[in-house]
């Protein structure tokens, strides 16, 4: 029986990671959070700031000490994985390192590519949320593709119920929801919805909205609590995710949240979302930076109740088939077994 330690920056005291099998007969799992050194999940800038980087480093130093008694360490993100790889340069032993939610870093050229490639060789396995990430990372860093496992993003079931009135329109009219920060293109979304009879709520990061004029039929907020964003998703007509193309693999968390709540989505057609969105099954695709295409698709879905029902059923079906924590945890058990055998 192996011992595995799972670290998550978002873990609160008394809760376990979604990756940790609750009743494994094969291995022992423990979950740990950063405690005082939790990095800010709502960074005002697109890139991690020096304070949050130092917090992550301190959390990793703490983790380096704690993991001495474990055979496998799961790091929750690429940044944590890279920092642990640096610390493991000074001695890793037979311990295995897994990045539990891997995205290819933004900097992919020159010295950054070389450095990341060397550090990723300290990682024994990567869990990715897009099959495209396997192709990209294996080619970019010359890593064996068998070191990767694709698994759709799994989260706790979203919070449902009525959102606070402050986030809604005064007349309580139906609305579309667009939320998230990574590689979003709210400029195209605003251009597409402006002048229509549609209404929308946007939940973004500050940097997403810099320099943009918010249309009168849109209510925009930044960094609201996750449970309130979940509630908005549970009450919306459907979700819209417009991406700017700077990251080919993004938006999976937002899409999965939509599907778990039975909400179809309209999103930019990128490689990283094609494992999730199936055209006219659970959502609709639009061309990148094409406001006219997005406007047509939003009006089509808003005014076609039968299409809404078909795509909503497809969204719920996708969630049933792909977001079961027990299935994910069984997969984690298999990964640990393979690593320590």
C-alpha positions in Angstrom: 0.0 0.0 0.0 1.4 3.4 -1.0 0.9 6.7 0.7 -0.2 9.7 -1.4 -0.4 13.3 -0.4 -2.6 15.7 -2.4 -2.1 19.4 -2.3 -4.7 22.0 -3.4 -4.4 25.7 -3.1 -8.2 25.9 -2.8 -8.5 23.3 0.0 -10.1 24.5 3.2 -9.6 23.0 6.6 -11.5 19.8 7.2 -12.2 19.1 3.5 -10.6 16.5 1.2 -9.5 16.9 -2.3 -11.8 15.7 -5.1 -8.8 13.6 -6.3 -8.7 11.6 -3.1 -10.5 8.2 -3.1 -12.6 8.0 0.0 -12.6 4.3 0.4 -9.6 3.0 -1.4 -8.4 -0.5 -0.4 -5.2 -0.1 -2.4 -3.6 3.1 -1.1 -3.8 5.7 1.7 -4.6 9.3 0.7 -4.3 12.5 2.6 -5.2 16.1 1.5 -3.5 19.3 2.5 -4.0 23.0 1.8 -1.7 25.9 1.9 -3.0 27.3 5.2 -1.7 30.8 5.8 0.1 30.7 2.5 -2.9 30.5 0.2 -2.3 32.4 -3.0 -5.0 34.8 -4.2 -7.3 33.1 -6.7 -8.5 36.5 -7.9 -5.3 38.0 -9.1 -5.9 41.5 -10.5 -3.3 40.9 -13.2 -3.1 38.3 -15.9 0.1 36.9 -14.7 1.0 35.8 -11.1 2.3 38.6 -8.9 5.4 38.5 -6.8 3.4 38.3 -3.5 1.3 35.3 -4.7 4.5 33.7 -6.1 6.1 34.0 -2.7 3.1 32.5 -1.0 3.1 29.6 -3.3 6.8 29.1 -2.7 6.3 29.1 1.1 3.4 26.6 0.7 5.7 24.4 -1.4 8.5 24.6 1.2 6.0 23.4 3.7 4.8 20.7 1.3 8.4 19.6 0.7 8.7 18.8 4.4 5.3 17.1 4.7 5.7 14.9 1.7 8.8 13.1 3.2 6.5 10.4 4.6 4.7 9.8 1.3 5.4 7.8 -1.8 3.4 10.0 -4.2 2.8 13.7 -4.2 -0.1 15.3 -6.2 0.5 19.0 -6.9 -2.7 20.9 -7.8 -1.4 23.0 -10.7 1.4 23.7 -13.1 2.9 26.4 -11.0 2.9 24.3 -7.9 4.3 21.4 -9.9 7.2 23.6 -11.3 8.0 24.9 -7.8 8.1 21.4 -6.4 10.3 20.3 -9.3 12.8 23.0 -8.3 12.8 21.8 -4.7 13.2 18.2 -5.8 16.4 19.1 -7.6 18.0 18.9 -4.2 16.8 15.4 -3.6 13.6 13.5 -4.6 14.5 9.9 -3.8 12.0 7.4 -5.0 9.0 9.7 -4.4 6.8 10.3 -7.4 5.4 13.7 -8.4 2.1 14.1 -10.2 0.6 17.4 -11.5 -3.1 16.9 -10.9 -4.3 19.8 -13.1 -1.8 20.5 -15.8 -1.9 23.3 -18.4 1.0 24.2 -20.7 2.6 27.4 -19.4 2.0 30.6 -21.3 5.8 31.1 -22.0 6.7 28.5 -24.6 9.9 29.9 -26.3 13.6 30.4 -25.6 14.9 30.0 -22.1 11.4 29.5 -20.6 10.8 26.5 -22.9 14.2 25.1 -22.0 13.8 25.6 -18.3 10.2 24.2 -18.1 11.3 21.2 -20.2 14.1 20.4 -17.7 11.8 20.8 -14.7 9.0 18.7 -16.2 11.4 15.8 -16.4 11.1 15.7 -12.6 7.4 15.1 -13.0 6.3 11.4 -13.2 2.8 12.0 -14.4 0.5 14.7 -15.7 -3.3 14.8 -15.5 -4.7 17.1 -18.2 -8.2 18.4 -18.9 -7.8 18.5 -22.6 -6.5 15.8 -25.0 -4.9 18.7 -26.9 -2.6 19.4 -24.0 -1.1 16.0 -24.3 -0.1 16.6 -28.0 1.2 20.1 -27.2 3.2 19.3 -24.1 4.7 16.1 -25.5 5.9 17.9 -28.6 7.0 21.1 -26.9 9.0 19.5 -24.1 9.9 16.2 -25.7 8.0 14.2 -23.0 6.5 10.7 -23.4 2.8 10.8 -24.2 2.3 7.9 -21.8 3.2 10.2 -18.9 -0.1 12.0 -19.5 -3.7 11.1 -18.6 -6.6 13.0 -20.0 -9.6 13.3 -17.7 -12.4 15.9 -18.0 -12.4 18.5 -15.2 -14.3 17.3 -12.1 -15.6 19.6 -9.4 -18.0 19.5 -6.5 -21.6 19.9 -7.6 -22.3 23.6 -8.1 -24.3 25.6 -5.6 -27.8 26.1 -6.6 -30.6 28.5 -5.5 -31.4 32.2 -5.9 -28.4 34.5 -6.5 -28.4 37.8 -4.7 -30.6 40.5 -6.2 -27.6 42.8 -6.7 -26.4 40.5 -9.5 -29.7 40.4 -11.3 -31.7 42.9 -13.5 -34.3 45.0 -11.6 -37.2 43.5 -13.7 -35.9 40.0 -13.0 -35.7 39.3 -16.7 -34.1 36.2 -18.2 -30.4 36.5 -18.9 -27.4 34.9 -20.5 -24.3 34.3 -18.4 -20.6 34.6 -19.4 -18.0 34.1 -16.7 -14.3 33.3 -16.2 -11.0 35.1 -16.8 -8.5 33.0 -18.7 -8.1 34.1 -22.3 -11.6 35.6 -22.5 -12.7 37.9 -25.3 -15.4 40.1 -23.7 -14.8 42.8 -26.3 -16.3 40.5 -29.0 -19.1 39.4 -26.6 -20.1 43.0 -25.8 -20.1 43.9 -29.5 -22.2 40.8 -30.3 -24.9 41.5 -27.6 -25.1 45.3 -27.9 -28.2 46.5 -29.6 -30.1 43.2 -29.2 -33.0 42.5 -26.9 -30.9 40.0 -25.0 -29.7 40.6 -21.5 -26.5 39.2 -20.0 -24.6 39.0 -16.7 -20.8 38.9 -16.9 -18.5 37.7 -14.1 -14.9 38.4 -15.0 -11.5 39.6 -13.7 -10.5 43.2 -13.7 -8.0 42.8 -16.5 -10.7 41.3 -18.7 -12.7 44.5 -18.7 -10.0 47.1 -18.9 -10.7 49.6 -21.7 -14.1 48.1 -22.6 -17.5 49.9 -22.7 -20.1 47.7 -21.1 -23.4 47.8 -23.0 -26.6 48.9 -21.2 -28.1 45.4 -21.5 -25.1 43.8 -19.6 -24.4 43.7 -15.9 -20.7 43.1 -15.2 -19.0 42.1 -11.9 -15.5 41.0 -10.9 -14.4 38.3 -8.6 -17.7 37.5 -6.9 -17.9 34.4 -4.6 -17.9 31.1 -6.4 -21.2 30.0 -4.9 -22.9 33.2 -6.2 -21.4 32.5 -9.7 -22.8 29.0 -9.5 -26.2 30.3 -8.6 -26.2 32.7 -11.6 -25.3 29.7 -13.8 -28.2 27.7 -12.4 -30.7 30.5 -13.3 -29.4 31.6 -16.7 -30.9 30.7 -20.1 -27.5 29.4 -21.3 -23.8 30.4 -21.1 -21.5 32.0 -23.6 -17.7 31.8 -23.6 -15.8 33.9 -26.1 -12.1 33.2 -26.2 -9.3 35.4 -27.6 -7.1 32.5 -28.9 -4.1 33.3 -26.6 -4.6 30.0 -24.9 -5.8 27.0 -27.0 -6.8 25.1 -23.9 -9.0 27.0 -21.5 -12.5 27.4 -20.2 -13.0 23.8 -19.2 -14.1 24.6 -15.6 -16.7 27.1 -16.8 -18.1 24.7 -19.4 -18.3 21.8 -16.9 -20.1 24.0 -14.4 -22.6 24.9 -17.1 -23.2 21.2 -18.1 -23.5 20.1 -14.5 -26.4 22.6 -14.2 -28.0 21.5 -17.4 -27.1 24.7 -19.3 -26.0 24.5 -22.9 -23.2 26.8 -24.0 -22.1 28.8 -27.0 -18.3 29.1 -27.2 -15.4 29.8 -29.5 -14.3 26.8 -31.4 -10.8 26.0 -29.9 -8.9 22.7 -29.7 -9.1 22.7 -25.9 -12.9 22.6 -25.7 -13.6 20.0 -28.3 -13.5 17.2 -25.7 -16.5 18.9 -24.0 -18.7 20.8 -26.5 -20.3 18.9 -29.2 -22.0 21.0 -31.9 -25.8 20.7 -31.7 -25.6 18.1 -29.0 -24.8 20.2 -25.9 -23.7 23.5 -27.4 -22.9 25.7 -30.4 -19.5 26.8 -31.8 -18.7 30.2 -33.1 -15.7 31.6 -35.0 -13.0 33.4 -33.1 -13.3 37.2 -32.9 -16.5 37.1 -35.0 -19.2 39.2 -33.3 -21.7 38.7 -36.1 -21.5 34.9 -35.8 -21.8 35.1 -32.0 -24.8 37.4 -32.3 -26.6 35.1 -34.7 -26.0 32.0 -32.5 -27.1 33.8 -29.3 -30.3 35.0 -31.0 -31.0 31.6 -32.5 -30.6 29.8 -29.2 -32.5 32.4 -27.2 -35.5 32.3 -29.6 -35.6 28.5 -30.2 -37.0 26.7 -27.1 -36.8 23.3 -28.7 -33.1 23.8 -29.5 -32.6 24.9 -25.9 -34.3 21.8 -24.6 -32.2 19.5 -26.9 -28.9 21.1 -25.9 -29.8 21.2 -22.2 -30.5 17.5 -22.2 -27.2 16.9 -24.0 -25.4 19.1 -21.4 -26.9 17.1 -18.5 -26.1 13.8 -20.2 -22.4 14.8 -20.8 -22.1 15.7 -17.1 -23.6 12.4 -16.0 -21.1 10.5 -18.1 -18.0 12.6 -17.4 -18.1 14.3 -13.9 -18.5 11.4 -11.5 -15.9 11.9 -8.7 -15.9 8.1 -8.0 -14.7 7.4 -11.6 -12.0 10.0 -11.3 -10.8 8.6 -8.0 -10.7 5.1 -9.4 -8.4 6.5 -12.1 -6.2 8.1 -9.4 -5.9 4.7 -7.7 -4.7 3.2 -11.0 -2.2 6.0 -11.5 -0.7 5.5 -8.0 -0.5 1.8 -8.5 1.3 2.1 -11.8 3.8 4.7 -10.4 4.8 2.7 -7.3 4.8 -0.8 -8.8 
